[in-house]
Amino acid sequence: MIELTPHNPHPIHLAHPYVVAAGALGFGIHTASIVHQIAPAALITPSITLHGRSPDGPNKLFEHRHGIIYAEPWHDPGVQWVGRRCTPVWAEWEIPVIVSLDGNDADVISATRELDQVEGIAGFEVTFAVDQPINDDFMTKLRRAASLPLIIKLPFADPHLLMPLVTLCAQHHIDALTISAPPHVNGGRMLTPSLFPLTLYACEYLSAQTSIPIMACGGVNDHKQAQSALATGAVAVQFGSVLLRNPLAFKE
């Protein structure tokens, strides 16, 4: 058993180190048979905002010689839909569900407060843009809004440049870090195996600089790579794009 958030009064227990990354299997309610078949240690949802937003047209995935580009925004049903439609289903699962929140949304603190302590939600993963200013006041309000475990998904950047944000997270008792959000390219985000060496480097560097538990995310495609990520000091590994190509690859 792995304690992802050991210092929170509501710790997230992982049966093993392999987690479904944000959005890879949606909110799980329409892919429940797959979720239970592959039995991940946890499921992280697509990112949502307080009021939700609908994209112009369907979600778009583009093949690229280096991986997959997905065009944003994904369908975001908002907090009320998640609370009404999803949480009763999640409450029956043994697999913990971590709700991803869009940290760029002006109402992210209200969204966190609205879902905090809702049965079926194990914690939150909040994602930020690389150029988003995050100050002490904002982090104080975010931490106060969440009694459940709070995970910060770091933006894709040189890990040396992320140290001020990591230090701020430590000061505000953030429970875990995810390394890292996929990079923006050409109107979307790139999911590619070529990110893996960068993920390894960031995990190794940041795990030596902080005691906050780290989840590796980015370009991890198989068991061997997952073990390499764990060897850098990460406590868990998120699988994303590999599940978009073949959901059963996780179990295989």
C-alpha positions in Angstrom: 0.0 0.0 0.0 1.3 3.4 -1.0 0.5 6.6 0.9 0.2 9.3 -1.7 -0.7 12.0 0.7 0.5 10.7 4.1 0.2 14.0 6.0 -3.4 14.8 5.2 -6.1 13.7 7.7 -7.9 12.1 4.7 -5.0 10.2 3.0 -5.2 8.7 -0.4 -4.2 5.1 -0.3 -2.8 3.5 -3.5 -2.9 -0.3 -4.0 0.0 0.0 -6.4 1.9 2.9 -8.1 0.0 3.1 -11.4 -2.6 5.9 -11.9 -4.8 6.9 -14.8 -3.8 10.5 -15.8 -6.3 13.3 -16.1 -8.8 12.8 -18.9 -7.4 9.5 -20.2 -10.5 7.6 -19.3 -12.9 10.5 -18.9 -14.9 10.7 -15.7 -15.1 7.0 -15.4 -18.9 6.7 -15.3 -19.1 5.8 -19.0 -15.9 3.7 -19.0 -16.5 2.0 -15.6 -16.1 -1.5 -17.1 -12.7 -0.6 -18.4 -11.7 1.1 -15.2 -12.6 -1.9 -13.1 -11.0 -4.3 -15.5 -7.6 -2.6 -15.5 -7.9 -1.6 -11.8 -5.7 1.5 -11.6 -4.5 2.7 -8.2 -6.5 5.9 -8.8 -8.5 7.7 -11.6 -7.9 11.4 -12.2 -10.7 13.1 -14.1 -10.6 15.6 -16.9 -10.1 19.2 -15.7 -13.3 21.0 -14.8 -14.3 24.6 -13.8 -17.0 25.9 -11.5 -19.6 26.7 -14.1 -18.3 24.4 -16.9 -17.9 25.3 -20.6 -18.6 23.6 -23.9 -16.1 23.5 -26.7 -16.9 24.5 -30.2 -17.5 21.1 -31.7 -16.3 17.7 -30.5 -13.0 17.1 -28.8 -10.2 16.8 -31.4 -7.3 14.4 -31.4 -4.6 14.8 -34.1 -2.1 12.2 -35.0 1.5 13.5 -35.1 4.7 11.6 -35.9 5.8 12.2 -32.4 2.6 11.4 -30.6 -0.9 12.9 -30.2 -2.1 16.5 -30.1 -5.4 17.1 -28.5 -7.1 20.4 -29.1 -8.5 22.3 -26.2 -10.9 22.9 -24.6 -12.3 19.5 -23.7 -15.9 19.3 -22.7 -16.1 20.7 -19.2 -19.5 19.8 -17.5 -18.8 21.9 -14.4 -19.0 21.3 -10.7 -22.7 20.7 -10.4 -22.8 17.9 -13.0 -19.9 16.2 -11.4 -21.5 16.4 -8.0 -24.9 15.3 -9.2 -23.9 12.7 -11.8 -20.5 11.3 -10.9 -20.0 11.3 -7.2 -22.8 8.8 -6.4 -21.1 6.4 -8.8 -17.6 7.0 -7.4 -18.8 6.5 -3.9 -19.4 2.9 -4.7 -15.9 2.3 -6.1 -12.9 1.0 -4.2 -10.7 3.0 -6.6 -10.1 6.5 -5.4 -11.1 9.3 -7.7 -9.1 12.5 -7.9 -10.9 15.5 -9.5 -8.8 17.6 -11.7 -9.5 21.4 -11.4 -8.5 24.0 -13.9 -6.3 26.4 -11.9 -6.5 29.0 -14.7 -10.2 29.4 -13.9 -11.0 32.5 -11.8 -13.4 30.5 -9.7 -11.1 27.6 -9.0 -11.1 28.3 -5.2 -14.9 28.3 -5.2 -14.9 25.1 -7.2 -12.6 23.5 -4.7 -14.7 24.6 -1.8 -17.9 23.3 -3.5 -16.6 19.8 -3.9 -14.6 19.5 -0.8 -15.7 16.6 1.5 -18.2 15.4 -1.1 -18.5 11.6 -0.8 -16.8 9.8 -3.7 -14.0 12.4 -4.1 -10.7 11.4 -2.7 -8.8 14.6 -3.5 -8.0 17.3 -6.1 -5.4 17.8 -8.7 -5.1 21.5 -9.7 -3.3 22.3 -12.9 -1.7 25.7 -13.8 -0.3 27.3 -16.9 3.4 27.9 -17.1 2.9 31.7 -17.2 0.2 31.9 -14.6 1.2 34.1 -11.6 0.7 32.1 -8.4 1.2 34.1 -5.2 1.1 33.4 -1.5 -2.4 34.8 -1.1 -3.8 32.6 -3.8 -2.2 29.5 -2.4 -3.4 30.3 1.1 -7.0 30.6 -0.2 -6.7 27.4 -2.2 -5.3 25.4 0.8 -8.1 26.7 3.0 -10.7 25.6 0.5 -9.6 22.0 0.5 -9.5 19.8 3.6 -9.1 16.8 1.2 -5.7 16.1 -0.3 -4.5 18.8 -2.7 -2.2 17.9 -5.5 -0.6 20.6 -7.7 0.1 19.6 -11.3 3.2 21.5 -12.3 3.4 23.2 -15.7 5.8 21.9 -18.3 9.0 23.8 -17.7 12.6 23.5 -16.7 12.5 22.0 -13.2 15.0 24.7 -12.0 12.4 27.4 -13.0 9.7 25.5 -11.1 11.5 25.6 -7.7 9.8 28.9 -6.5 6.4 27.2 -7.1 7.6 24.0 -5.4 8.8 26.0 -2.4 5.5 27.8 -2.2 3.7 24.4 -2.3 5.8 23.2 0.6 5.1 26.3 2.6 1.3 25.7 2.2 1.4 22.0 3.0 0.4 20.9 -0.5 0.0 17.1 -0.3 1.6 16.0 -3.6 3.0 17.2 -6.9 2.4 15.9 -10.4 5.2 16.3 -13.0 3.9 17.6 -15.3 1.2 19.0 -17.5 1.7 18.3 -21.3 3.2 21.2 -23.2 1.2 23.6 -25.4 1.9 23.2 -29.1 0.0 24.7 -32.1 -3.4 25.2 -30.4 -3.4 22.1 -28.4 -1.3 19.9 -26.0 1.3 17.3 -27.1 1.1 13.8 -25.7 4.3 12.1 -26.8 6.8 9.4 -25.6 9.6 11.9 -26.3 8.6 13.7 -23.0 9.7 10.7 -21.0 13.4 11.7 -20.6 12.3 15.2 -19.5 9.9 13.6 -17.0 12.7 11.5 -15.6 15.0 14.5 -15.3 12.4 16.6 -13.6 11.4 13.9 -11.1 15.0 13.2 -10.2 15.8 16.8 -9.7 12.7 17.9 -7.8 12.5 14.7 -5.6 16.0 15.7 -4.4 14.8 19.2 -3.6 11.5 18.6 -1.7 9.9 16.0 0.6 6.5 16.5 -1.1 5.4 13.2 -2.7 5.7 13.3 -6.5 3.7 11.5 -9.3 5.5 11.2 -12.6 3.4 12.1 -15.7 4.6 12.5 -19.3 5.6 10.0 -21.9 5.3 6.9 -19.7 4.3 4.0 -22.0 5.2 0.7 -20.3 6.2 -1.1 -17.2 10.0 -0.6 -17.7 9.6 3.2 -18.1 7.3 3.3 -15.0 9.9 1.5 -13.0 12.5 4.0 -14.2 10.3 6.9 -13.0 9.8 5.3 -9.6 13.6 4.8 -9.3 14.0 8.6 -9.5 12.0 9.0 -6.3 8.4 9.3 -7.6 5.9 7.4 -5.5 3.4 6.9 -8.4 3.2 7.1 -12.1 0.4 8.4 -14.3 -0.4 6.8 -17.6 -2.2 9.0 -20.2 -1.7 8.8 -24.0 -1.0 5.1 -24.0 -4.6 4.6 -22.7 -6.0 6.8 -25.5 -4.5 4.4 -28.0 -5.4 1.2 -26.1 -7.1 1.3 -22.7 -6.2 -2.3 -22.0 -2.5 -1.5 -22.4 -2.5 -0.5 -18.7 -3.3 -4.0 -17.6 -1.1 -5.6 -20.2 
